[in-house]
Amino acid sequence: MTSVQIIDQLRAMAPMERREVVEKIWTEFADQDLELTPVQATELDRRLADYYANPNDVLA
């Protein structure tokens, strides 16, 4: 089964069932090392600095 097929099946599920599947997947893999790449860390730092500089300039 391809990832596209899996996503299509998830979309067909009831919201509560879909949430349960996502929680099980997260629980299964959450204990693995999920470190950010240097590029991701830099981007998050940039966004956080932008937020601190402009705290009212957000999308709601």
N, CA, C and O atoms as a Tripos MOL2 file, in Angstrom:
@<TRIPOS>MOLECULE
protein
  240   239    60     0     0
PROTEIN
NO_CHARGES

@<TRIPOS>ATOM
      1 N           0.8400   -1.1710    0.0000 N.3       1 MET1
      2 CA          0.0000    0.0000    0.0000 C.3       1 MET1
      3 C           0.8920    1.2430    0.0000 C.2       1 MET1
      4 O           1.8720    1.3130    0.7410 O.2       1 MET1
      5 N           0.5490    2.2020   -0.8200 N.am      2 THR2
      6 CA          1.3410    3.4250   -0.9080 C.3       2 THR2
      7 C           0.9070    4.4170    0.1630 C.2       2 THR2
      8 O          -0.1590    4.2730    0.7620 O.2       2 THR2
      9 N           1.7360    5.4190    0.3950 N.am      3 SER3
     10 CA          1.3840    6.4510    1.3770 C.3       3 SER3
     11 C           0.1400    7.2180    0.9290 C.2       3 SER3
     12 O          -0.6610    7.6350    1.7650 O.2       3 SER3
     13 N          -0.0260    7.4050   -0.3670 N.am      4 VAL4
     14 CA         -1.2190    8.0920   -0.8810 C.3       4 VAL4
     15 C          -2.4730    7.2780   -0.5620 C.2       4 VAL4
     16 O          -3.4930    7.8430   -0.1660 O.2       4 VAL4
     17 N          -2.4050    5.9710   -0.7310 N.am      5 GLN5
     18 CA         -3.5410    5.1110   -0.4180 C.3       5 GLN5
     19 C          -3.8590    5.1490    1.0760 C.2       5 GLN5
     20 O          -5.0260    5.1620    1.4660 O.2       5 GLN5
     21 N          -2.8320    5.1680    1.8990 N.am      6 ILE6
     22 CA         -3.0440    5.2330    3.3480 C.3       6 ILE6
     23 C          -3.7350    6.5400    3.7220 C.2       6 ILE6
     24 O          -4.6880    6.5420    4.5010 O.2       6 ILE6
     25 N          -3.2590    7.6390    3.1730 N.am      7 ILE7
     26 CA         -3.8690    8.9430    3.4530 C.3       7 ILE7
     27 C          -5.3130    8.9670    2.9750 C.2       7 ILE7
     28 O          -6.1810    9.4940    3.6720 O.2       7 ILE7
     29 N          -5.5850    8.4150    1.8140 N.am      8 ASP8
     30 CA         -6.9610    8.3530    1.3010 C.3       8 ASP8
     31 C          -7.8550    7.5680    2.2510 C.2       8 ASP8
     32 O          -8.9960    7.9590    2.4960 O.2       8 ASP8
     33 N          -7.3450    6.4610    2.7880 N.am      9 GLN9
     34 CA         -8.1260    5.6740    3.7470 C.3       9 GLN9
     35 C          -8.3630    6.4480    5.0340 C.2       9 GLN9
     36 O          -9.4470    6.3800    5.6130 O.2       9 GLN9
     37 N          -7.3570    7.1810    5.4810 N.am     10 LEU10
     38 CA         -7.5270    8.0040    6.6810 C.3      10 LEU10
     39 C          -8.5950    9.0690    6.4730 C.2      10 LEU10
     40 O          -9.4090    9.3260    7.3600 O.2      10 LEU10
     41 N          -8.5860    9.6790    5.3050 N.am     11 ARG11
     42 CA         -9.5810   10.7180    5.0140 C.3      11 ARG11
     43 C         -11.0030   10.1570    5.0000 C.2      11 ARG11
     44 O         -11.9570   10.8780    5.2910 O.2      11 ARG11
     45 N         -11.1450    8.8910    4.6670 N.am     12 ALA12
     46 CA        -12.4610    8.2710    4.6030 C.3      12 ALA12
     47 C         -12.9930    7.8850    5.9950 C.2      12 ALA12
     48 O         -14.1790    7.5910    6.1420 O.2      12 ALA12
     49 N         -12.1340    7.8850    6.9960 N.am     13 MET13
     50 CA        -12.5340    7.4930    8.3470 C.3      13 MET13
     51 C         -13.2980    8.6130    9.0460 C.2      13 MET13
     52 O         -13.1850    9.7890    8.6990 O.2      13 MET13
     53 N         -14.0760    8.2030   10.0400 N.am     14 ALA14
     54 CA        -14.7300    9.1800   10.9050 C.3      14 ALA14
     55 C         -13.6500    9.9490   11.6680 C.2      14 ALA14
     56 O         -12.5960    9.3900   11.9710 O.2      14 ALA14
     57 N         -13.8980   11.2160   11.9810 N.am     15 PRO15
     58 CA        -12.8690   12.0240   12.6490 C.3      15 PRO15
     59 C         -12.2990   11.3850   13.9200 C.2      15 PRO15
     60 O         -11.0880   11.4380   14.1340 O.2      15 PRO15
     61 N         -13.1220   10.7980   14.7470 N.am     16 MET16
     62 CA        -12.6230   10.2080   15.9920 C.3      16 MET16
     63 C         -11.7260    9.0080   15.7040 C.2      16 MET16
     64 O         -10.6920    8.8350   16.3480 O.2      16 MET16
     65 N         -12.1170    8.1880   14.7470 N.am     17 GLU17
     66 CA        -11.3100    7.0320   14.3780 C.3      17 GLU17
     67 C          -9.9670    7.4750   13.7880 C.2      17 GLU17
     68 O          -8.9230    6.8900   14.0770 O.2      17 GLU17
     69 N         -10.0180    8.5140   12.9620 N.am     18 ARG18
     70 CA         -8.7990    9.0550   12.3510 C.3      18 ARG18
     71 C          -7.8560    9.5760   13.4420 C.2      18 ARG18
     72 O          -6.6450    9.3640   13.3790 O.2      18 ARG18
     73 N          -8.4180   10.2530   14.4290 N.am     19 ARG19
     74 CA         -7.5970   10.7670   15.5230 C.3      19 ARG19
     75 C          -6.9370    9.6260   16.2920 C.2      19 ARG19
     76 O          -5.7680    9.7260   16.6630 O.2      19 ARG19
     77 N          -7.6670    8.5560   16.5310 N.am     20 GLU20
     78 CA         -7.1140    7.4010   17.2410 C.3      20 GLU20
     79 C          -5.9350    6.8020   16.4750 C.2      20 GLU20
     80 O          -4.9260    6.4340   17.0770 O.2      20 GLU20
     81 N          -6.0570    6.7040   15.1700 N.am     21 VAL21
     82 CA         -4.9790    6.1540   14.3420 C.3      21 VAL21
     83 C          -3.7450    7.0580   14.4250 C.2      21 VAL21
     84 O          -2.6240    6.5750   14.5880 O.2      21 VAL21
     85 N          -3.9580    8.3570   14.3140 N.am     22 VAL22
     86 CA         -2.8320    9.2940   14.3780 C.3      22 VAL22
     87 C          -2.1570    9.2180   15.7480 C.2      22 VAL22
     88 O          -0.9290    9.2410   15.8350 O.2      22 VAL22
     89 N          -2.9430    9.1280   16.8060 N.am     23 GLU23
     90 CA         -2.3640    9.0120   18.1530 C.3      23 GLU23
     91 C          -1.5400    7.7310   18.2920 C.2      23 GLU23
     92 O          -0.4670    7.7470   18.8950 O.2      23 GLU23
     93 N          -2.0340    6.6280   17.7380 N.am     24 LYS24
     94 CA         -1.2880    5.3700   17.7960 C.3      24 LYS24
     95 C           0.0200    5.4700   17.0190 C.2      24 LYS24
     96 O           1.0530    4.9700   17.4650 O.2      24 LYS24
     97 N          -0.0260    6.1100   15.8700 N.am     25 ILE25
     98 CA          1.1890    6.2890   15.0720 C.3      25 ILE25
     99 C           2.1790    7.1570   15.8500 C.2      25 ILE25
    100 O           3.3650    6.8360   15.9190 O.2      25 ILE25
    101 N           1.6930    8.2530   16.4360 N.am     26 TRP26
    102 CA          2.5820    9.1370   17.1850 C.3      26 TRP26
    103 C           3.2140    8.3930   18.3590 C.2      26 TRP26
    104 O           4.4170    8.5030   18.5990 O.2      26 TRP26
    105 N           2.3960    7.6370   19.0850 N.am     27 THR27
    106 CA          2.9050    6.8800   20.2300 C.3      27 THR27
    107 C           3.9680    5.8810   19.7990 C.2      27 THR27
    108 O           4.9620    5.6810   20.4970 O.2      27 THR27
    109 N           3.7610    5.2700   18.6740 N.am     28 GLU28
    110 CA          4.6960    4.2730   18.1630 C.3      28 GLU28
    111 C           6.0710    4.8730   17.8570 C.2      28 GLU28
    112 O           7.1000    4.2410   18.0980 O.2      28 GLU28
    113 N           6.0760    6.0960   17.3270 N.am     29 PHE29
    114 CA          7.3250    6.6830   16.8450 C.3      29 PHE29
    115 C           7.8330    7.8500   17.6780 C.2      29 PHE29
    116 O           8.9220    8.3550   17.4070 O.2      29 PHE29
    117 N           7.0900    8.2960   18.6750 N.am     30 ALA30
    118 CA          7.4720    9.4730   19.4620 C.3      30 ALA30
    119 C           8.7430    9.2540   20.2670 C.2      30 ALA30
    120 O           9.4520   10.2120   20.5720 O.2      30 ALA30
    121 N           9.0390    8.0160   20.6130 N.am     31 ASP31
    122 CA         10.2290    7.7690   21.4150 C.3      31 ASP31
    123 C          11.5070    7.7850   20.5820 C.2      31 ASP31
    124 O          12.6090    7.7400   21.1300 O.2      31 ASP31
    125 N          11.3650    7.8480   19.2850 N.am     32 GLN32
    126 CA         12.5450    7.9300   18.4270 C.3      32 GLN32
    127 C          13.0700    9.3590   18.4310 C.2      32 GLN32
    128 O          12.3310   10.3040   18.7050 O.2      32 GLN32
    129 N          14.3280    9.4990   18.1300 N.am     33 ASP33
    130 CA         14.9650   10.8030   18.1290 C.3      33 ASP33
    131 C          14.3850   11.6590   17.0080 C.2      33 ASP33
    132 O          14.5470   11.3370   15.8300 O.2      33 ASP33
    133 N          13.7160   12.7380   17.3680 N.am     34 LEU34
    134 CA         13.0790   13.6090   16.3850 C.3      34 LEU34
    135 C          13.7550   14.9810   16.3640 C.2      34 LEU34
    136 O          13.0880   16.0110   16.4660 O.2      34 LEU34
    137 N          15.0640   14.9870   16.2330 N.am     35 GLU35
    138 CA         15.7960   16.2470   16.2330 C.3      35 GLU35
    139 C          15.5510   17.0290   14.9530 C.2      35 GLU35
    140 O          15.3180   16.4700   13.8810 O.2      35 GLU35
    141 N          15.6130   18.3350   15.1100 N.am     36 LEU36
    142 CA         15.4860   19.2180   13.9520 C.3      36 LEU36
    143 C          16.7920   19.2440   13.1760 C.2      36 LEU36
    144 O          17.8740   19.0650   13.7350 O.2      36 LEU36
    145 N          16.6650   19.4690   11.8820 N.am     37 THR37
    146 CA         17.8540   19.7020   11.0840 C.3      37 THR37
    147 C          18.3390   21.1200   11.3880 C.2      37 THR37
    148 O          17.5710   21.9310   11.9040 O.2      37 THR37
    149 N          19.5920   21.4300   11.0810 N.am     38 PRO38
    150 CA         20.0650   22.8100   11.2860 C.3      38 PRO38
    151 C          19.2190   23.8370   10.5300 C.2      38 PRO38
    152 O          18.9790   24.9340   11.0340 O.2      38 PRO38
    153 N          18.7770   23.4920    9.3440 N.am     39 VAL39
    154 CA         17.9470   24.4130    8.5530 C.3      39 VAL39
    155 C          16.6100   24.6460    9.2600 C.2      39 VAL39
    156 O          16.1410   25.7810    9.3360 O.2      39 VAL39
    157 N          15.9970   23.5850    9.7740 N.am     40 GLN40
    158 CA         14.7280   23.7290   10.4880 C.3      40 GLN40
    159 C          14.9030   24.5700   11.7530 C.2      40 GLN40
    160 O          14.0750   25.4350   12.0410 O.2      40 GLN40
    161 N          15.9600   24.3270   12.4990 N.am     41 ALA41
    162 CA         16.2160   25.0830   13.7260 C.3      41 ALA41
    163 C          16.4200   26.5600   13.4240 C.2      41 ALA41
    164 O          15.9120   27.4210   14.1420 O.2      41 ALA41
    165 N          17.1580   26.8530   12.3690 N.am     42 THR42
    166 CA         17.3930   28.2420   11.9720 C.3      42 THR42
    167 C          16.0800   28.9220   11.5970 C.2      42 THR42
    168 O          15.8400   30.0670   11.9800 O.2      42 THR42
    169 N          15.2420   28.2300   10.8580 N.am     43 GLU43
    170 CA         13.9460   28.7930   10.4510 C.3      43 GLU43
    171 C          13.0480   29.0380   11.6660 C.2      43 GLU43
    172 O          12.3870   30.0730   11.7480 O.2      43 GLU43
    173 N          13.0230   28.1040   12.5960 N.am     44 LEU44
    174 CA         12.2190   28.3040   13.8050 C.3      44 LEU44
    175 C          12.7390   29.4820   14.6230 C.2      44 LEU44
    176 O          11.9500   30.2690   15.1460 O.2      44 LEU44
    177 N          14.0470   29.6060   14.7360 N.am     45 ASP45
    178 CA         14.6380   30.7430   15.4390 C.3      45 ASP45
    179 C          14.2650   32.0610   14.7600 C.2      45 ASP45
    180 O          13.9600   33.0460   15.4330 O.2      45 ASP45
    181 N          14.2910   32.0740   13.4360 N.am     46 ARG46
    182 CA         13.9350   33.2730   12.6810 C.3      46 ARG46
    183 C          12.4820   33.6460   12.9320 C.2      46 ARG46
    184 O          12.1620   34.8130   13.1530 O.2      46 ARG46
    185 N          11.6040   32.6480   12.8960 N.am     47 ARG47
    186 CA         10.1810   32.9130   13.1090 C.3      47 ARG47
    187 C           9.9010   33.3940   14.5300 C.2      47 ARG47
    188 O           9.0840   34.2910   14.7360 O.2      47 ARG47
    189 N          10.5740   32.8020   15.5010 N.am     48 LEU48
    190 CA         10.3880   33.2170   16.8800 C.3      48 LEU48
    191 C          10.8800   34.6590   17.0810 C.2      48 LEU48
    192 O          10.2200   35.4480   17.7590 O.2      48 LEU48
    193 N          12.0160   34.9980   16.5050 N.am     49 ALA49
    194 CA         12.5310   36.3630   16.5990 C.3      49 ALA49
    195 C          11.5630   37.3440   15.9440 C.2      49 ALA49
    196 O          11.3340   38.4360   16.4630 O.2      49 ALA49
    197 N          11.0000   36.9550   14.8090 N.am     50 ASP50
    198 CA         10.0230   37.8040   14.1270 C.3      50 ASP50
    199 C           8.7840   37.9980   14.9940 C.2      50 ASP50
    200 O           8.2400   39.1000   15.0680 O.2      50 ASP50
    201 N           8.3450   36.9400   15.6410 N.am     51 TYR51
    202 CA          7.1840   37.0550   16.5230 C.3      51 TYR51
    203 C           7.4740   38.0120   17.6780 C.2      51 TYR51
    204 O           6.6520   38.8740   17.9890 O.2      51 TYR51
    205 N           8.6470   37.8650   18.3210 N.am     52 TYR52
    206 CA          8.9870   38.7490   19.4330 C.3      52 TYR52
    207 C           9.1010   40.1970   18.9800 C.2      52 TYR52
    208 O           8.7530   41.1110   19.7280 O.2      52 TYR52
    209 N           9.5850   40.4120   17.7660 N.am     53 ALA53
    210 CA          9.7190   41.7750   17.2370 C.3      53 ALA53
    211 C           8.3640   42.3670   16.8480 C.2      53 ALA53
    212 O           8.1790   43.5830   16.9020 O.2      53 ALA53
    213 N           7.4090   41.5040   16.4540 N.am     54 ASN54
    214 CA          6.0980   41.9600   15.9750 C.3      54 ASN54
    215 C           4.9950   41.0810   16.5640 C.2      54 ASN54
    216 O           4.3460   40.3540   15.8120 O.2      54 ASN54
    217 N           4.7570   41.1170   17.8660 N.am     55 PRO55
    218 CA          3.8180   40.1700   18.4880 C.3      55 PRO55
    219 C           2.3610   40.3530   18.0540 C.2      55 PRO55
    220 O           1.5600   39.4270   18.1810 O.2      55 PRO55
    221 N           2.0120   41.5320   17.5450 N.am     56 ASN56
    222 CA          0.6350   41.7470   17.1150 C.3      56 ASN56
    223 C           0.4240   41.4560   15.6370 C.2      56 ASN56
    224 O          -0.6990   41.5500   15.1420 O.2      56 ASN56
    225 N           1.4730   41.1090   14.9390 N.am     57 ASP57
    226 CA          1.3970   40.8480   13.5030 C.3      57 ASP57
    227 C           1.2700   39.3410   13.2640 C.2      57 ASP57
    228 O           2.1940   38.6930   12.7730 O.2      57 ASP57
    229 N           0.0890   38.7970   13.6290 N.am     58 VAL58
    230 CA         -0.1360   37.3590   13.5020 C.3      58 VAL58
    231 C          -1.4380   37.1120   12.7470 C.2      58 VAL58
    232 O          -2.3100   37.9780   12.6860 O.2      58 VAL58
    233 N          -1.5500   35.9340   12.1820 N.am     59 LEU59
    234 CA         -2.7950   35.5460   11.5230 C.3      59 LEU59
    235 C          -3.6510   34.7970   12.5180 C.2      59 LEU59
    236 O          -3.1590   33.9460   13.2580 O.2      59 LEU59
    237 N          -4.9120   35.1080   12.5350 N.am     60 ALA60
    238 CA         -5.8220   34.4270   13.4570 C.3      60 ALA60
    239 C          -6.6130   33.3650   12.7560 C.2      60 ALA60
    240 O          -7.4310   32.6910   13.3820 O.2      60 ALA60
@<TRIPOS>BOND
     1     1     2 1
     2     2     3 1
     3     3     4 2
     4     3     5 am
     5     5     6 1
     6     6     7 1
     7     7     8 2
     8     7     9 am
     9     9    10 1
    10    10    11 1
    11    11    12 2
    12    11    13 am
    13    13    14 1
    14    14    15 1
    15    15    16 2
    16    15    17 am
    17    17    18 1
    18    18    19 1
    19    19    20 2
    20    19    21 am
    21    21    22 1
    22    22    23 1
    23    23    24 2
    24    23    25 am
    25    25    26 1
    26    26    27 1
    27    27    28 2
    28    27    29 am
    29    29    30 1
    30    30    31 1
    31    31    32 2
    32    31    33 am
    33    33    34 1
    34    34    35 1
    35    35    36 2
    36    35    37 am
    37    37    38 1
    38    38    39 1
    39    39    40 2
    40    39    41 am
    41    41    42 1
    42    42    43 1
    43    43    44 2
    44    43    45 am
    45    45    46 1
    46    46    47 1
    47    47    48 2
    48    47    49 am
    49    49    50 1
    50    50    51 1
    51    51    52 2
    52    51    53 am
    53    53    54 1
    54    54    55 1
    55    55    56 2
    56    55    57 am
    57    57    58 1
    58    58    59 1
    59    59    60 2
    60    59    61 am
    61    61    62 1
    62    62    63 1
    63    63    64 2
    64    63    65 am
    65    65    66 1
    66    66    67 1
    67    67    68 2
    68    67    69 am
    69    69    70 1
    70    70    71 1
    71    71    72 2
    72    71    73 am
    73    73    74 1
    74    74    75 1
    75    75    76 2
    76    75    77 am
    77    77    78 1
    78    78    79 1
    79    79    80 2
    80    79    81 am
    81    81    82 1
    82    82    83 1
    83    83    84 2
    84    83    85 am
    85    85    86 1
    86    86    87 1
    87    87    88 2
    88    87    89 am
    89    89    90 1
    90    90    91 1
    91    91    92 2
    92    91    93 am
    93    93    94 1
    94    94    95 1
    95    95    96 2
    96    95    97 am
    97    97    98 1
    98    98    99 1
    99    99   100 2
   100    99   101 am
   101   101   102 1
   102   102   103 1
   103   103   104 2
   104   103   105 am
   105   105   106 1
   106   106   107 1
   107   107   108 2
   108   107   109 am
   109   109   110 1
   110   110   111 1
   111   111   112 2
   112   111   113 am
   113   113   114 1
   114   114   115 1
   115   115   116 2
   116   115   117 am
   117   117   118 1
   118   118   119 1
   119   119   120 2
   120   119   121 am
   121   121   122 1
   122   122   123 1
   123   123   124 2
   124   123   125 am
   125   125   126 1
   126   126   127 1
   127   127   128 2
   128   127   129 am
   129   129   130 1
   130   130   131 1
   131   131   132 2
   132   131   133 am
   133   133   134 1
   134   134   135 1
   135   135   136 2
   136   135   137 am
   137   137   138 1
   138   138   139 1
   139   139   140 2
   140   139   141 am
   141   141   142 1
   142   142   143 1
   143   143   144 2
   144   143   145 am
   145   145   146 1
   146   146   147 1
   147   147   148 2
   148   147   149 am
   149   149   150 1
   150   150   151 1
   151   151   152 2
   152   151   153 am
   153   153   154 1
   154   154   155 1
   155   155   156 2
   156   155   157 am
   157   157   158 1
   158   158   159 1
   159   159   160 2
   160   159   161 am
   161   161   162 1
   162   162   163 1
   163   163   164 2
   164   163   165 am
   165   165   166 1
   166   166   167 1
   167   167   168 2
   168   167   169 am
   169   169   170 1
   170   170   171 1
   171   171   172 2
   172   171   173 am
   173   173   174 1
   174   174   175 1
   175   175   176 2
   176   175   177 am
   177   177   178 1
   178   178   179 1
   179   179   180 2
   180   179   181 am
   181   181   182 1
   182   182   183 1
   183   183   184 2
   184   183   185 am
   185   185   186 1
   186   186   187 1
   187   187   188 2
   188   187   189 am
   189   189   190 1
   190   190   191 1
   191   191   192 2
   192   191   193 am
   193   193   194 1
   194   194   195 1
   195   195   196 2
   196   195   197 am
   197   197   198 1
   198   198   199 1
   199   199   200 2
   200   199   201 am
   201   201   202 1
   202   202   203 1
   203   203   204 2
   204   203   205 am
   205   205   206 1
   206   206   207 1
   207   207   208 2
   208   207   209 am
   209   209   210 1
   210   210   211 1
   211   211   212 2
   212   211   213 am
   213   213   214 1
   214   214   215 1
   215   215   216 2
   216   215   217 am
   217   217   218 1
   218   218   219 1
   219   219   220 2
   220   219   221 am
   221   221   222 1
   222   222   223 1
   223   223   224 2
   224   223   225 am
   225   225   226 1
   226   226   227 1
   227   227   228 2
   228   227   229 am
   229   229   230 1
   230   230   231 1
   231   231   232 2
   232   231   233 am
   233   233   234 1
   234   234   235 1
   235   235   236 2
   236   235   237 am
   237   237   238 1
   238   238   239 1
   239   239   240 2
@<TRIPOS>SUBSTRUCTURE
     1 MET1         2 RESIDUE 1 A MET
     2 THR2         6 RESIDUE 1 A THR
     3 SER3        10 RESIDUE 1 A SER
     4 VAL4        14 RESIDUE 1 A VAL
     5 GLN5        18 RESIDUE 1 A GLN
     6 ILE6        22 RESIDUE 1 A ILE
     7 ILE7        26 RESIDUE 1 A ILE
     8 ASP8        30 RESIDUE 1 A ASP
     9 GLN9        34 RESIDUE 1 A GLN
    10 LEU10       38 RESIDUE 1 A LEU
    11 ARG11       42 RESIDUE 1 A ARG
    12 ALA12       46 RESIDUE 1 A ALA
    13 MET13       50 RESIDUE 1 A MET
    14 ALA14       54 RESIDUE 1 A ALA
    15 PRO15       58 RESIDUE 1 A PRO
    16 MET16       62 RESIDUE 1 A MET
    17 GLU17       66 RESIDUE 1 A GLU
    18 ARG18       70 RESIDUE 1 A ARG
    19 ARG19       74 RESIDUE 1 A ARG
    20 GLU20       78 RESIDUE 1 A GLU
    21 VAL21       82 RESIDUE 1 A VAL
    22 VAL22       86 RESIDUE 1 A VAL
    23 GLU23       90 RESIDUE 1 A GLU
    24 LYS24       94 RESIDUE 1 A LYS
    25 ILE25       98 RESIDUE 1 A ILE
    26 TRP26      102 RESIDUE 1 A TRP
    27 THR27      106 RESIDUE 1 A THR
    28 GLU28      110 RESIDUE 1 A GLU
    29 PHE29      114 RESIDUE 1 A PHE
    30 ALA30      118 RESIDUE 1 A ALA
    31 ASP31      122 RESIDUE 1 A ASP
    32 GLN32      126 RESIDUE 1 A GLN
    33 ASP33      130 RESIDUE 1 A ASP
    34 LEU34      134 RESIDUE 1 A LEU
    35 GLU35      138 RESIDUE 1 A GLU
    36 LEU36      142 RESIDUE 1 A LEU
    37 THR37      146 RESIDUE 1 A THR
    38 PRO38      150 RESIDUE 1 A PRO
    39 VAL39      154 RESIDUE 1 A VAL
    40 GLN40      158 RESIDUE 1 A GLN
    41 ALA41      162 RESIDUE 1 A ALA
    42 THR42      166 RESIDUE 1 A THR
    43 GLU43      170 RESIDUE 1 A GLU
    44 LEU44      174 RESIDUE 1 A LEU
    45 ASP45      178 RESIDUE 1 A ASP
    46 ARG46      182 RESIDUE 1 A ARG
    47 ARG47      186 RESIDUE 1 A ARG
    48 LEU48      190 RESIDUE 1 A LEU
    49 ALA49      194 RESIDUE 1 A ALA
    50 ASP50      198 RESIDUE 1 A ASP
    51 TYR51      202 RESIDUE 1 A TYR
    52 TYR52      206 RESIDUE 1 A TYR
    53 ALA53      210 RESIDUE 1 A ALA
    54 ASN54      214 RESIDUE 1 A ASN
    55 PRO55      218 RESIDUE 1 A PRO
    56 ASN56      222 RESIDUE 1 A ASN
    57 ASP57      226 RESIDUE 1 A ASP
    58 VAL58      230 RESIDUE 1 A VAL
    59 LEU59      234 RESIDUE 1 A LEU
    60 ALA60      238 RESIDUE 1 A ALA
